[in-house]
Amino acid sequence: MKPDLIRAIDLALEKHWDASHDIVQQYESDGTASWIHAVLHKIEGDRGNSHYWYRRAGKMEFADEEPMDELRIIRAKVEGLS
């Protein structure tokens, strides 16, 4: 799953949001995938859906973060760098 989540983040950073979304939807029970999902809906402008995924991920404190910076934070966590 880790390589898939990194791929989803990289796709999102490259503005391939639909492809990223397709990946994270496969792992809806995973907290990190839910967090990425939240960011994707934030980028999309769907605040309600974004907040739903932030709550599922337990990451509401990131709801106001800049999305691209947040994706880099998530990527570092997935890679185990922070």
Secondary structure as the mmCIF struct_conf table of DSSP 4:
data_model
#
loop_
_struct_conf.conf_type_id
_struct_conf.id
_struct_conf.beg_label_comp_id
_struct_conf.beg_label_asym_id
_struct_conf.beg_label_seq_id
_struct_conf.end_label_comp_id
_struct_conf.end_label_asym_id
_struct_conf.end_label_seq_id
HELX_RH_AL_P HELX_RH_AL_P1 LYS A 2 LEU A 13
TURN_TY1_P TURN_TY1_P1 GLU A 14 LYS A 15
HELX_RH_AL_P HELX_RH_AL_P2 TRP A 17 VAL A 24
HELX_RH_3T_P HELX_RH_3T_P1 GLN A 25 TYR A 27
TURN_TY1_P TURN_TY1_P2 GLU A 28 SER A 29
BEND BEND1 ASP A 30 ASP A 30
HELX_RH_AL_P HELX_RH_AL_P3 GLY A 31 GLU A 44
TURN_TY1_P TURN_TY1_P3 GLY A 45 GLY A 45
HELX_RH_AL_P HELX_RH_AL_P4 ARG A 47 ALA A 57
TURN_TY1_P TURN_TY1_P4 GLY A 58 GLY A 58
HELX_RH_3T_P HELX_RH_3T_P2 MET A 60 PHE A 62
TURN_TY1_P TURN_TY1_P5 ALA A 63 ASP A 64
BEND BEND2 GLU A 65 GLU A 65
HELX_RH_AL_P HELX_RH_AL_P5 PRO A 67 GLU A 79
TURN_TY1_P TURN_TY1_P6 GLY A 80 GLY A 80
#
